Amino acid sequence: MEGDLTVRPGLQPPWWLDEADGLDDGGSAPPLEGDAAADVCIVGGGFTGLWTALALRAREPAARVVLLEAERCGAGPSGRNGGFLHGYWASVAETRGMFGAAGAVALARAGEKIIPAVRALGADVWLREGGMLMVSTAPTQDRAIDKAVTAAEQLGASEQAVPLDREQLAERISSSVFRRGVFWPEGATVQPARLVSALRRAVADAGIALHEGTRATGISSGVVTTARGRVRADAIVVAVNAAATGWRPVRRHVTNFGSYVVLTEPVPELLAEIGWTGGEAIVDGRMFLHYFRTTQDGRVLMGSGTGPIGFGGRVDARFTTDAATAARAERGLRRLLPGLSSARIERAWGGPIDVSADHLPFFGTVAGTSIHYGLGYSGHGVGPSWLGGQILASLATGRDDEWTQLPLATRRVPTLPPEPLKRLGGGLVRAAIIAREEAEEEGRRAGLGVRAVAAIPRVLRMQIGTR
Ligand SMILES: Cc1cc2nc3c(=O)[nH]c(=O)nc-3n(C[C@H](O)[C@H](O)[C@H](O)COP(=O)(O)OP(=O)(O)OC[C@H]3O[C@@H](n4cnc5c(N)ncnc54)[C@H](O)[C@@H]3O)c2cc1C
């Protein structure tokens, strides 16, 4: 076994999928056979595609909508993520620099509608509105906390980012390695596969034609081709997430990183001992962050965004079977939460995250066509995919409205170097940052070479990492 790893990733499905198995998710969705016609054809049955379908139905009740999913809805990251559900108040330190104060606040206010939209589904998706925390576990991570607090203050929204000193933090969760933190009230957790299931059922109830086991093999203006059929559509929405990172219209703006989680057995008594009973979703202050949360049945999920970088848009086994990254997640669990040292790991799994050049999702239309796309969630798509659904539904119906005016749809997204530079350069910098952050947590100073390479993104004003 790899280092500290007790369960290998990829041997079993994500636990979420097993837990949600058997829920009423709207019945069968047979593969597409033959030709079909639609006003809008959506490709991809994750959160983005499903929310887009519902948003289209709300805008144009009579529209013919077809949704094609290569495997089963939720087979991708939507059914295997950490279940952190939030908008953009936690990102204002970054978005203010990119969009100015007004743009950052507009995006954060739009994001406030996400949790109510999930609540309005009326399904039991294990929605727990416990807020979100960022904790610092090394002096170098304090800066991220301070930046988040200061940015909210300067935007006149100090209630959205509340600083916590060591004692205040310990009232929410106690760990000997936590120095201080920031609490964002706007944050929740869900059981993501239950959310997929609820959305799938809502889509079926809305009369949308859903075809699973139907991979799009070709997309051109007005036509989506599959192995055994074809959909002619006035508008096409490409919502395939990581699978699009090699697609010409977007490939210079996004690349795939692996993210892995480990899940413990139920340990409610240990959670009570460390006082973590409020359901907060937590991240640390690393650039390649750890993310951790509890579940309704008292388990702890610990994730690490330090997985491998993809090449040329390929989504391969590196994103589901990388034992080294799952081992880092397990090491993170033991280090960050020493009170849970006896908790047994029951499952480990991973998936790709589509990291854009500025760490925010982007939405647009391929020039001269009615093909619309959205991706680049950078590991933060559970909530923002609801916004994505609104934007894509508006684009696909030719609207120019509050959604298409959001900076997620209007900004110019920076470009990344072409392959193989994207993979090689990114891999080098990633390894250096991980080494530097590990050294900092152990109270050591990384070597000069490591520090120099790790500093490259800052010097070039590039975003790297998964925070
Ligand atoms: C381990 C992990 C942890 C994460 N944790 C969090 C978290 O806690 N909070 C958060 O906000 N985000 C998290 N994320 C990110 C989040 O899961 C994604 O941003 C979100 O699920 C993206 O949804 P999507 O619908 O765009 O993509 P997907 O869920 O990938 O859906 C795309 C769908 O398209 C289908 N598809 C692909 N190609 C084709 C084709 N040619 N034809 C038809 N269908 C196709 C796929 O099968 C897939 O079902 C995490 C991701 C991972 C991997």
The ligand as an SDF file (V2000), in Angstrom:
LIG
                    3D

 53 58  0  0  0  0  0  0  0  0999 V2000
  -13.3110   14.2420   -5.9150 C   0  0  0  0  0  0  0  0  0  0  0  0
  -14.0300   15.5230   -6.2410 C   0  0  0  0  0  0  0  0  0  0  0  0
  -14.4820   16.3270   -5.2130 C   0  0  0  0  0  0  0  0  0  0  0  0
  -15.1710   17.5080   -5.5040 C   0  0  0  0  0  0  0  0  0  0  0  0
  -15.6980   18.2160   -4.4620 N   0  0  0  0  0  0  0  0  0  0  0  0
  -16.4490   19.3160   -4.7260 C   0  0  0  0  0  0  0  0  0  0  0  0
  -17.1160   19.9850   -3.6690 C   0  0  0  0  0  0  0  0  0  0  0  0
  -17.1070   19.5560   -2.5110 O   0  0  0  0  0  0  0  0  0  0  0  0
  -17.8080   21.1140   -3.9670 N   0  0  0  0  0  0  0  0  0  0  0  0
  -17.8650   21.6080   -5.2350 C   0  0  0  0  0  0  0  0  0  0  0  0
  -18.4710   22.6630   -5.4340 O   0  0  0  0  0  0  0  0  0  0  0  0
  -17.3000   20.9420   -6.2690 N   0  0  0  0  0  0  0  0  0  0  0  0
  -16.6180   19.8050   -6.0530 C   0  0  0  0  0  0  0  0  0  0  0  0
  -16.0780   19.1040   -7.0910 N   0  0  0  0  0  0  0  0  0  0  0  0
  -16.3490   19.5630   -8.4600 C   0  0  0  0  0  0  0  0  0  0  0  0
  -17.7750   19.2450   -8.8970 C   0  0  0  0  0  0  0  0  0  0  0  0
  -18.0410   17.8940   -8.6740 O   0  0  0  0  0  0  0  0  0  0  0  0
  -17.9510   19.5770  -10.3830 C   0  0  0  0  0  0  0  0  0  0  0  0
  -17.5660   20.9230  -10.6110 O   0  0  0  0  0  0  0  0  0  0  0  0
  -19.3730   19.4130  -10.8620 C   0  0  0  0  0  0  0  0  0  0  0  0
  -19.8790   18.1500  -10.5140 O   0  0  0  0  0  0  0  0  0  0  0  0
  -19.4130   19.6020  -12.3770 C   0  0  0  0  0  0  0  0  0  0  0  0
  -20.6820   19.2210  -12.8580 O   0  0  0  0  0  0  0  0  0  0  0  0
  -20.8740   19.0530  -14.4060 P   0  0  0  0  0  0  0  0  0  0  0  0
  -22.2760   18.6730  -14.6550 O   0  0  0  0  0  0  0  0  0  0  0  0
  -20.3820   20.2690  -15.1130 O   0  0  0  0  0  0  0  0  0  0  0  0
  -19.8950   17.8760  -14.8170 O   0  0  0  0  0  0  0  0  0  0  0  0
  -19.9830   16.2720  -14.6390 P   0  0  0  0  0  0  0  0  0  0  0  0
  -20.5070   15.8780  -13.3310 O   0  0  0  0  0  0  0  0  0  0  0  0
  -18.6390   15.7590  -15.0390 O   0  0  0  0  0  0  0  0  0  0  0  0
  -21.0200   15.8300  -15.7390 O   0  0  0  0  0  0  0  0  0  0  0  0
  -20.6580   15.7540  -17.1010 C   0  0  0  0  0  0  0  0  0  0  0  0
  -21.3730   14.5570  -17.6690 C   0  0  0  0  0  0  0  0  0  0  0  0
  -21.1370   14.5150  -19.0700 O   0  0  0  0  0  0  0  0  0  0  0  0
  -21.0550   13.1720  -19.4530 C   0  0  0  0  0  0  0  0  0  0  0  0
  -20.3470   13.1300  -20.7480 N   0  0  0  0  0  0  0  0  0  0  0  0
  -19.0160   13.2880  -20.9830 C   0  0  0  0  0  0  0  0  0  0  0  0
  -18.7750   13.2040  -22.3010 N   0  0  0  0  0  0  0  0  0  0  0  0
  -19.9590   13.0070  -22.8960 C   0  0  0  0  0  0  0  0  0  0  0  0
  -20.3600   12.8450  -24.2550 C   0  0  0  0  0  0  0  0  0  0  0  0
  -19.4790   12.8710  -25.2570 N   0  0  0  0  0  0  0  0  0  0  0  0
  -21.6750   12.6380  -24.5240 N   0  0  0  0  0  0  0  0  0  0  0  0
  -22.6030   12.6090  -23.5180 C   0  0  0  0  0  0  0  0  0  0  0  0
  -22.2640   12.7630  -22.2290 N   0  0  0  0  0  0  0  0  0  0  0  0
  -20.9730   12.9710  -21.9180 C   0  0  0  0  0  0  0  0  0  0  0  0
  -20.3200   12.4950  -18.3190 C   0  0  0  0  0  0  0  0  0  0  0  0
  -20.6040   11.0930  -18.2920 O   0  0  0  0  0  0  0  0  0  0  0  0
  -20.8690   13.2270  -17.1110 C   0  0  0  0  0  0  0  0  0  0  0  0
  -21.9560   12.5390  -16.5100 O   0  0  0  0  0  0  0  0  0  0  0  0
  -15.3670   17.9180   -6.8570 C   0  0  0  0  0  0  0  0  0  0  0  0
  -14.8980   17.1210   -7.8910 C   0  0  0  0  0  0  0  0  0  0  0  0
  -14.2390   15.9250   -7.5950 C   0  0  0  0  0  0  0  0  0  0  0  0
  -13.7510   15.0690   -8.7210 C   0  0  0  0  0  0  0  0  0  0  0  0
  1  2  1  0
  2  3  1  0
  2 52  2  0
  3  4  2  0
  4  5  1  0
  4 50  1  0
  5  6  2  0
  6  7  1  0
  6 13  1  0
  7  8  2  0
  7  9  1  0
  9 10  1  0
 10 11  2  0
 10 12  1  0
 12 13  2  0
 13 14  1  0
 14 15  1  0
 14 50  1  0
 15 16  1  0
 16 17  1  0
 16 18  1  0
 18 19  1  0
 18 20  1  0
 20 21  1  0
 20 22  1  0
 22 23  1  0
 23 24  1  0
 24 25  2  0
 24 26  1  0
 24 27  1  0
 27 28  1  0
 28 29  2  0
 28 30  1  0
 28 31  1  0
 31 32  1  0
 32 33  1  0
 33 34  1  0
 33 48  1  0
 34 35  1  0
 35 36  1  0
 35 46  1  0
 36 37  1  0
 36 45  1  0
 37 38  2  0
 38 39  1  0
 39 40  1  0
 39 45  2  0
 40 41  1  0
 40 42  2  0
 42 43  1  0
 43 44  2  0
 44 45  1  0
 46 47  1  0
 46 48  1  0
 48 49  1  0
 50 51  2  0
 51 52  1  0
 52 53  1  0
M  END
$$$$
